[in-house]
Structures are given as structure tokens and as C-alpha cells.
Amino acid sequence: MSNQAQNPMGKDWLTTTQAARLTGWSATYVRKLAMRGMIVGFKGGRDWWVLQDSLLAFKRDMDALGPEKHNPWRAGQADGRGRRRG
């Protein structure tokens, strides 16, 4: 069975379950990333589909940040979340 037959969206798109297996994250977390616009994704029917390149780029960024990803004051927080300094 070819990959195209298993995935009707094409090889670049993954279900949240496939994305969870690929990243080690939960399908719920992947779905939340897509809903918040942090990765490219859309809801088709009852399923969420995410773009593999977008998912892997986000994972690379989070892995590179390491523990800093939990720091609300880190540079580049353009969305206004976290506390203000001084």
C-alpha cells in the first residue's frame, strides 16, 4: 500500500496521530498548536491535518530553546504573553 493511499492529503500532510508519533508529543498538543496558529494546519471534517514541514520546524525551534522555551521573558515573545519587566 503506497503512502498516498494511506494519506489522502498527500505525503506533506499528517493527522494529529501521525504527527504525535513523529514528534513524541500528544495528539492533543499537536491539535492545540494548529488551532493557535503555531504550526500550519486545518480541520477537515472531524480530523485535524498539519503540514509536516511546519511541525518539524516548530519542533526544531523548541528543541533548540531547551529549558528557555518555558521562560515567559525570553526574547522574541511578540504575542504579549508573560509579565512585563520593570
N, C-alpha and C positions, 0 to 999 in steps of 0.2 A: 504494500500500500504506500503510495507516494505521500510526501509531506503535504502537497496541495490537496489531496483527497482528505487528509485528516484535518486540515485547517482551511476552511472555505474562504478566509480573508486573505490568504497568501502567507508566504513564509515570514514576512516582516511584522505581522500582527500576531499577538499571543492573547489567549484568555488569561484571566487573572490567576487561574490554577496553574497554567503553564509558566506564567511569569513568577509565581511563588516558588515553583520547583527550581527555576533557573537562578533565582536570587537568594533563596533561603528565607525570604520574608513570607509573611502570611498573605493569603489571597485578599483578606480584608484590608490589610495595609496597602497593598498594590492598588486596590479599588479606590481607597481614600486618596492616594497620590493622584490618580487620574481625575477624580471628582474635584480636587483642589487645583488642578491645572499644573501640578508639579511635574507630571510626565504627560506625554500625548496619549490620549485615549478617548474612547467614546462608548456609549451604551447602545448596543444593538439588540433590541428585544429585551430579554432578561439578563443578558450577559454583557460584561464589560470587556472591551478589547483594548490592548495597549500596544503601542509601537515599540518593538524590541530595541531599536537604537536609542530611543528616548529613555527607556527603562535602564538600559545598561550604562548610558551616560550619567544618569542620576545616581546609580549605584556606585560608579567610579568616583563621582564627586563626594558622596557620603563616606566612602572608604578612605579617600584622601584626607578628609577632615578629621577622621578618627573621633576622639572624645570631644573635639571642638564643635561637632555638629550639635551638641546639646547646650552650647553656650549661647544664651539669648543676646549677648552683646557683641558677638563676633562681627567682623567687618563684612559688609555686603548684605546686611539684613534690610533690604529695601522695602519690605512689606509692612514695616512699622511695628512688628511684634516685639515683645520684650520690654524691659524697663529702659527708661532714658537715663543717661548718665548726667550727673551734675546739674 
